[in-house]
């Protein structure tokens, strides 16, 4: 996964989700739950690469940062709960899917 469209397409497979462009800057795409409108993925381009911000569960935040140099404290979000995944080809796609899935689950209506 390296493009905005690939990230959007994957997020839409999670069900009951939609893409949104809430800012005046078209660079920012957010993926939301239909039921509660909460954002589970922030997709944007920075420094020539696509990035995805995802919410992380207890114990996973630091684990993924240690496992992958391209997973860092979230750009523009709370760094205690969110990571940025830089889509530079170094993070395996199944790991990206796992991180997005966890963010999706953490932001669902309880």
Backbone torsions as a table, in degrees:
resi	resn	phi	psi	omega
1	UNK	NA	120.8	179.3
2	UNK	-140.3	-7.3	-177.8
3	UNK	-113.3	161.0	176.5
4	UNK	-58.7	-45.6	-176.4
5	UNK	-64.7	-37.8	176.5
6	UNK	-62.4	-40.9	178.8
7	UNK	-66.0	-45.4	178.8
8	UNK	-60.9	-48.9	-178.0
9	UNK	-58.1	-42.7	178.7
10	UNK	-64.4	-45.9	-179.3
11	UNK	-59.0	-36.1	179.9
12	UNK	-69.1	-20.4	178.3
13	UNK	-74.1	-14.6	-176.6
14	UNK	-74.4	-14.2	173.1
15	UNK	92.5	136.4	176.6
16	UNK	56.6	42.0	-178.9
17	UNK	-127.5	165.5	174.3
18	UNK	-153.2	158.4	176.7
19	UNK	-93.5	148.2	-176.7
20	UNK	-141.1	152.9	177.9
21	UNK	-128.8	76.7	-170.4
22	UNK	-80.7	-8.8	-175.9
23	UNK	-107.5	164.2	176.5
24	UNK	-72.6	-10.4	179.9
25	UNK	-95.0	111.5	-177.8
26	UNK	-69.0	-5.2	177.1
27	UNK	-68.1	-23.4	-175.1
28	UNK	-99.6	119.0	172.0
29	UNK	-112.7	133.0	174.0
30	UNK	-117.1	143.9	177.5
31	UNK	-107.3	127.9	-173.1
32	UNK	-124.6	157.1	168.7
33	UNK	-79.6	138.2	176.2
34	UNK	-67.3	-37.9	-173.2
35	UNK	-67.6	-41.2	-175.0
36	UNK	-123.7	-0.2	179.3
37	UNK	63.0	9.4	178.9
38	UNK	-71.1	142.9	179.2
39	UNK	-83.3	133.1	175.0
40	UNK	-116.0	-12.4	176.3
41	UNK	-149.0	131.8	175.6
42	UNK	-110.0	118.2	-175.8
43	UNK	-114.5	127.9	-176.8
44	UNK	-157.7	160.2	175.8
45	UNK	-99.8	137.9	178.8
46	UNK	-150.4	132.7	178.9
47	UNK	53.6	37.7	176.3
48	UNK	79.3	3.8	179.1
49	UNK	-127.4	155.6	174.1
50	UNK	-82.2	142.8	178.3
51	UNK	-126.2	152.2	172.2
52	UNK	-132.3	125.5	172.6
53	UNK	-93.0	131.5	-179.5
54	UNK	-134.1	146.4	175.4
55	UNK	-79.0	143.3	-176.2
56	UNK	-122.9	145.7	178.1
57	UNK	-79.7	164.6	178.1
58	UNK	-52.0	128.2	177.9
59	UNK	88.8	-19.6	-178.5
60	UNK	-92.8	-26.1	-176.9
61	UNK	-53.1	-58.2	-178.5
62	UNK	-73.3	-33.8	-179.8
63	UNK	-57.6	-51.2	-178.8
64	UNK	-67.1	-34.2	176.7
65	UNK	-64.2	-36.4	179.5
66	UNK	-76.0	-33.6	-177.7
67	UNK	-73.2	-35.9	-172.4
68	UNK	-131.8	119.2	177.2
69	UNK	-59.3	-22.9	-179.6
70	UNK	-89.5	10.0	171.0
71	UNK	-113.2	116.1	-172.0
72	UNK	-132.8	168.0	174.7
73	UNK	-54.4	138.8	-171.1
74	UNK	-57.5	136.4	173.5
75	UNK	-76.9	122.4	176.1
76	UNK	70.0	12.6	178.1
77	UNK	-132.9	172.8	179.8
78	UNK	-62.3	115.0	-174.7
79	UNK	-74.0	-7.7	177.5
80	UNK	-87.6	-10.6	-177.8
81	UNK	-131.4	-14.5	-173.3
82	UNK	-127.8	143.4	172.8
83	UNK	-117.8	154.5	168.0
84	UNK	-103.0	134.0	172.6
85	UNK	-106.0	120.0	177.0
86	UNK	-90.7	119.8	-174.7
87	UNK	-84.4	72.4	-178.4
88	UNK	-105.1	7.6	178.5
89	UNK	91.3	-1.9	-176.9
90	UNK	-93.3	-15.8	178.3
91	UNK	-99.2	122.0	-179.8
92	UNK	-57.2	143.0	-176.4
93	UNK	-57.5	-38.4	-179.8
94	UNK	-64.8	-31.6	176.3
95	UNK	-71.5	-38.9	176.0
96	UNK	-61.7	-45.2	178.2
97	UNK	-59.4	-42.0	179.4
98	UNK	-62.6	-43.5	-179.7
99	UNK	-66.3	-43.1	177.8
100	UNK	-64.4	-42.7	179.1
101	UNK	-61.2	-39.7	178.2
102	UNK	-66.6	-41.7	178.0
103	UNK	-62.3	-41.1	177.4
104	UNK	-58.7	-47.2	-179.2
105	UNK	-66.3	-40.2	-178.1
106	UNK	-68.6	-25.1	-176.9
107	UNK	-101.8	-0.1	178.0
108	UNK	-67.6	154.5	175.0
109	UNK	-62.1	134.1	-179.1
110	UNK	-86.2	NA	NA
